[in-house]
Amino acid sequence: MRVVVFNFKELRVKNFLINVVRYFCGGIVFRDIVRKRLERGPILRRLREEFFKAATQIFDPDEFLVAFRKDLENLNSHALVISPFLNRVAVEKFCNLKEVSDALKKGKKIVVVTRPADPREVDDPKEHETCINMLENCGVKVIEKPRFHFKAVIIDDSIIYIGSINPLQIITVKYIPADYMLRFVSEALVDEIIERFIPDYQEWLK
């Protein structure tokens, strides 16, 4: 498996990462948020230190799925999967994962946030609704949120994946799409993302 690990002490690598790790949420660019937060001095010293010492990895779709399964296997409490779009094959595969069934049997919580099954939101509302039902039937809590594009996975408030991969839509049977996920291990960064972009996070986990 190809995994790229960056040393954040090198400025050129830091600038590369901040430019790569960006997404749009309410018109705010992630790299600008990070830059501004890091410039605020001692108030966010913990965030600054953790961000630059975190082991960060870049995954293509196949590599992401392998890493995601490993994190689910080691799940302590909860996982939040933010996937605006769903694919029946991908969702069925997810529901049949041993890591998912084991976690749910142990009382751990898995929450999926996706768009509503509405023609104004998704291309195939019928398939989308089928996917939502499949997730709920296997014990996953589903939150429907309209008009969003943010893709992420949060594991136990300490690991976050951010990128262009819809976690429960991607399939790589015929080809590997040119999408990616970046994996951060940083409680401070997770806190920052939740604070700025996921105000309903705690409510979703109930």
Order of alpha helices (4+ residues) and beta strands (2+ residues): alpha-beta-beta-alpha-alpha-beta-alpha-beta-alpha-alpha-beta-alpha-beta-beta-beta-beta-alpha-alpha
